Amino acid sequence: MTRILSIGALAGIVLSGACPAAAQSTPPDAVKEFKERLQAGSDEFQARLEEAQRNIDQHPRLKNLTPQQRKDLVEFVTGNMLFATLHEMGHAHIQEMGLPVLGREEDAADTYAVIALLKVGTNLSHNVLTQAAKGWFLDDARNQKEGIALAFYDEHGLDKQRAYNIICLMVGSDPDEFRDLADQVKMPQDRQGTCQGDYSNASWSWEMVLKPHLRAPDQPKQEITVSYGPAGEYAFIAQTLKAIGMMEMLSNFASERYVWRRPIRFDVQSCGQPDLHWDLQAQKILVCYEMAVDFTNLYRGYGLTYALGPDAQPEKRAKK
């Protein structure tokens, strides 16, 4: 917890289930204390992000970014990495706990990540979702420019569909808070209205299926570990991921909050290509350094208004 209180507070509520439901049966003093801890954690995480922005100065290919561009880049990469990891946590819950899925599992995993972050309810968690939606819009733009055909048969939704689903659940959770965002991406008013039902159904469904798997205080914790493989040319990425401590905090709270039938782990390594997925047979979430690099290239190639040179051409991102 002392390594990065911020992401710990974020992950704690992300993996704990519905905050409003918990608050209904929790003494007011405890609720107040929790909110204070959550805010303190968000402030600390913001400080970590700002430190990461400054550290970019040391990277030869990124040091020429302006302060605002460094801020935007770090928030984009961090937000998309966290969302993608939570998406894979959704897969882990479904497959390890034998949860029912009415529809496509990829859609359910996306919804898990969105609902989890919405229940945090801070500017930080909302920004993570905004960055994730932006990532899918940019990915669509990249695929169009590179002439990559839409795969209507894929198990994943189309990039723009995934972006709009994130925003729909956001505006469904709080129409006043997220109306401007929905308007910005030109989501029709009638669709914004039906998003409230989508959010209600998704939130209730995830809460119900996870409830039987909550760990009681006297139950033993399952072992959920984090390992880092040799970083090689991605030493800067590995150092940043370790400093943020995202994987450690997610693993800690998954162990604290839920009963798992067997040990699982987070395996952070170089994979030779961008990838981040739940491996059922190996019982692990594989997190590739190249994934963070790819998010960086995606933003540099399509999220900035200027070019950094011919060597900045992004590669195609692996589906998550």
Secondary structure, DSSP 8 states (H G I E B T S, - for coil): --S-HHHHHHHHHHTT--HHHHHHTS-HHHHHHHHHHHHHHHHHHHHHHHHHHHHGGGSTTTTTS-HHHHHHHHHHHHHHHHHHHHHHHHHHHHHHHT---SS-HHHHHHHHHHHHHHTT-SHHHHHHHHHHHHHHHHHHHHHHHTT----TTSSS--HHHHHHHHHHHHHHH-HHHHHHHHHHTT--HHHHHHHHHHHHHHHHHHHHHHGGGB--TTS----EEEEE---GGGHHHHHHHHHHTHHHHHHHHHHHHB--SS-EEEEEE--SS--EEEETTTTEEEEEHHHHHHHHHHHHHHTSSS---GGG--------
